[in-house]
Amino acid sequence: MPAGVAPPGFSFARTGNGAQARWLVQAALYAYSGANVLVQTDTDATSNRFQVAVWHELRAEARGEELRVFWDGRQVVQKQDRTFPAAGRAGLWTKADSYTLFDDLTVIPLKVQP
């Protein structure tokens, strides 16, 4: 990625208050993975302001006993699991000492094929 511009393929957002951030690629000789890093350069000190740069899309599908996981549209996992034989539930889990927000979660029942 060239330095001085926002990286292609990212989605940027803000939760809370204040202005949207300015995300740029910048040169950094100390970067472990190479010469460039992603930097949020805005200095707005608004309280309750959290900037987000989204790196990937994760999608999971469950059809009967078949589970499939997609990373950026490409299937990366396909497994059979008989733990929950009856249909009808989706769940979320967090660790007890975490502060976690879930947003834009969609659960769509799939049509059963005859």
DRENLUM-297920 format. One line per 10 residues: number of its first residue (from 1); their letters; for each residue x negated, y negated, z negated of N, C-alpha, C. Coordinates in pm, whole numbers, plus 50000, padded with zeros to 5 digits. Atoms other than C-alpha are relative to their C-alpha. Example, Ala and Ser with C-alpha at 12.3 -4.5 7.8 and 13.67 -1.06 7.14 Angstrom:
<torzas>
1 = as = 49911:50119:50000:48770:50450:49220:49910:49880:50000 ~ 50082:50119:50006:48633:50106:49286:50077:49891:49927;
</torzas>
This chain:
<torzas>
1 = mpagvappgf = 49916:50118:50000:50000:50000:50000:49912:49876:50000 ~ 50080:50122:49999:49864:49656:50081:50027:49915:49875 ~ 49986:50088:50116:49801:49417:49791:50075:49873:50039 ~ 49932:50128:49980:50014:49105:49750:50144:50008:50043 ~ 49860:49985:49958:50351:49248:49855:50068:50106:49913 ~ 49924:49896:50070:50628:49455:49698:49983:50131:50075 ~ 50019:49873:49932:50580:49824:49770:50127:50045:50071 ~ 49882:49952:49928:50812:49973:50033:50058:50123:49933 ~ 49934:49881:50052:51067:50232:49927:50046:49990:49856 ~ 49958:50017:50139:51123:50098:49575:50131:49923:49994;
11 = sfartgngaq = 49883:50079:50034:51447:49967:49430:49966:49928:49871 ~ 50032:50079:50118:51412:49687:49175:50129:49949:49937 ~ 49880:50044:50071:51663:49589:48909:49959:49939:49867 ~ 50019:50058:50132:51700:49409:48578:50120:50035:49915 ~ 49892:49985:50096:51904:49498:48274:49984:49890:49896 ~ 50006:50106:50098:51989:49248:48005:50017:49864:50064 ~ 49985:50139:49957:51941:48876:48067:49877:49953:50075 ~ 50115:50061:49935:51710:48645:48257:49994:50029:50149 ~ 50019:49989:49854:51578:48638:48610:49947:50138:50039 ~ 50060:49880:49944:51485:48929:48832:49848:49983:49999;
21 = arwlvqaaly = 50146:50003:50002:51118:49016:48814:49944:49995:50141 ~ 50073:49995:49874:50864:48984:49088:49898:50113:49988 ~ 50089:49883:50000:50694:49320:49153:49908:49991:50121 ~ 50098:50004:49892:50376:49328:49360:49895:50109:49982 ~ 50119:49915:50005:50092:49559:49445:49880:49908:49984 ~ 50120:50080:50020:49766:49419:49313:49878:50091:49992 ~ 50126:49926:50010:49406:49529:49338:49959:50010:49854 ~ 50048:49979:50136:49266:49676:49018:49889:50105:50004 ~ 50114:49910:49991:48920:49826:49014:50004:50110:49895 ~ 49993:49902:50108:48999:50011:48689:50110:50104:50021;
31 = aysganvlvq = 49887:49909:49979:49302:50195:48837:49952:50143:50017 ~ 50038:49859:49996:49274:50569:48782:50027:50063:50136 ~ 49959:49934:49877:49455:50663:49103:49950:49931:50127 ~ 50049:50070:49882:49282:50420:49336:49978:49853:49970 ~ 50034:50140:50018:49222:50052:49392:50120:49911:49971 ~ 49883:50084:50017:49583:49927:49363:50093:50051:49890 ~ 49901:49968:50102:49847:49916:49089:50127:49920:50028 ~ 49873:50072:49992:50213:49810:49069:50009:49910:49877 ~ 49999:50098:50108:50250:49493:48861:50129:49920:50003 ~ 49886:50091:50014:50552:49302:48732:49939:49868:49958;
41 = tdtdatsnrf = 50078:50123:50019:50417:48947:48760:50077:49885:49939 ~ 49920:50109:50052:50704:48734:48630:49973:49981:49851 ~ 50028:50029:50141:50649:48562:48293:50122:49949:49924 ~ 49877:50041:50068:51013:48487:48201:50006:50068:49863 ~ 50002:49945:50137:51024:48533:47821:50140:50019:49942 ~ 49863:49982:50047:51402:48577:47801:50010:50127:49917 ~ 49979:49884:50085:51498:48808:47516:50099:50095:50067 ~ 49909:49899:49944:51678:49131:47610:49992:50003:50153 ~ 50024:49998:49855:51526:49135:47960:49909:50117:50031 ~ 50075:49878:49971:51410:49467:48100:49997:50022:50151;
51 = qvavwhelra = 50018:49986:49856:51271:49505:48450:49978:50146:50035 ~ 50006:49860:49959:51298:49831:48639:49953:50010:50145 ~ 50041:49963:49864:51115:49965:48943:50029:50149:50012 ~ 49959:49859:49987:51266:50296:49057:49913:50066:50107 ~ 50099:49927:49921:51013:50554:49193:50059:50110:50083 ~ 49947:49886:49928:51232:50845:49313:50149:50017:49978 ~ 49862:49958:50019:51589:50991:49356:49997:50147:49960 ~ 49990:49864:50048:51667:51306:49160:50147:50041:50007 ~ 49862:49950:49987:51978:51511:49244:50003:50147:49963 ~ 49982:49859:50037:52101:51838:49095:50138:50046:50042;
61 = eargeelrvf = 49872:49940:49960:52376:52066:49227:50014:50134:49931 ~ 49969:49870:50060:52542:52358:49051:50124:50054:50069 ~ 49888:49931:49934:52764:52597:49249:50002:50142:49947 ~ 49997:49868:50061:52866:52898:49048:49873:50023:49920 ~ 50125:49967:50070:52542:53059:48931:49877:49939:50068 ~ 50113:50056:49925:52326:52875:49186:49975:49855:49960 ~ 50044:50134:50035:52133:52568:49075:49897:49954:50101 ~ 50097:50057:49906:51951:52343:49320:49965:49859:49954 ~ 50049:50132:50038:51738:52037:49247:49931:49939:50121 ~ 50056:50073:49887:51642:51776:49507:49920:49881:49949;
71 = wdgrqvvqkq = 50087:50113:50032:51358:51523:49480:49982:49919:50127 ~ 50003:50086:49881:51388:51234:49725:50060:50068:50122 ~ 49928:49936:49891:51633:51436:49933:49948:50136:50041 ~ 50059:49870:49965:51408:51745:49956:50023:50100:49887 ~ 49976:49898:50101:51509:52063:49776:49868:50052:49946 ~ 50123:49954:50064:51241:52157:49523:50022:50118:49906 ~ 49969:49889:50089:51420:52413:49302:50129:50066:50046 ~ 49879:49922:49977:51672:52689:49371:49992:50124:49911 ~ 50002:49891:50098:51754:52931:49088:50142:50050:49975 ~ 49874:49941:50044:52031:53162:48970:50000:49996:49847;
81 = drtfpaagra = 49989:50006:50146:52154:53113:48611:50141:50040:49960 ~ 49870:49950:50044:52436:53305:48443:50035:49955:49858 ~ 49978:50047:50136:52422:53113:48113:50143:49951:49978 ~ 49865:50055:50010:52752:52932:48173:50084:50052:50116 ~ 49929:49939:49888:52974:53159:48385:50127:49926:50043 ~ 49878:50072:49963:53285:52938:48377:49966:49859:50045 ~ 50022:50134:49947:53303:52614:48573:50065:49894:49912 ~ 49925:50108:50058:53405:52273:48449:49930:49902:49910 ~ 50065:50095:50090:53141:52092:48248:49864:49956:50054 ~ 50134:50054:49973:52840:51871:48297:49957:49930:49873;
91 = glwtkadsyt = 50044:50060:50125:52625:51740:48014:49871:49923:50015 ~ 50123:50076:50009:52344:51506:47919:49936:50030:49865 ~ 50072:49969:50122:52076:51560:47656:49892:49896:49978 ~ 50112:50086:50034:51835:51333:47474:49934:50053:49873 ~ 50073:49964:50121:51574:51386:47206:50048:49910:49886 ~ 49943:50071:50114:51679:51275:46857:49937:49863:49974 ~ 50065:50127:50033:51420:50996:46821:49987:49907:50120 ~ 50010:50085:49881:51479:50840:47162:50117:49902:50007 ~ 49895:50095:49967:51680:50543:47277:50017:50011:50150 ~ 49983:49966:49859:51822:50649:47613:50131:49944:50051;
101 = lfddltvipl = 49880:50050:49935:52070:50484:47848:50021:50078:50129 ~ 49967:49933:49876:52247:50669:48127:50088:49905:50080 ~ 49925:50093:49916:52380:50466:48418:50013:50059:50139 ~ 49976:49958:49862:52528:50538:48758:49994:50151:50014 ~ 49993:49854:49996:52580:50906:48675:50131:50038:50065 ~ 49880:49955:49930:52826:51074:48907:50005:50152:49997 ~ 49977:49856:49996:52967:51424:48866:50119:50021:50093 ~ 49897:49979:49900:53168:51539:49167:50029:50149:50010 ~ 49968:49858:49983:53354:51871:49164:49990:50038:50147 ~ 50012:49951:49864:53266:52068:49474:50122:50084:50036;
111 = kvqp = 49888:49918:49956:53540:52227:49678:49956:50146:50006 ~ 50031:49857:49999:53545:52603:49631:50028:50055:50137 ~ 49983:49940:49868:53492:52787:49956:50076:50131:49985 ~ 49925:49873:50008:53741:53070:50020:49915:50120:50036;
</torzas>
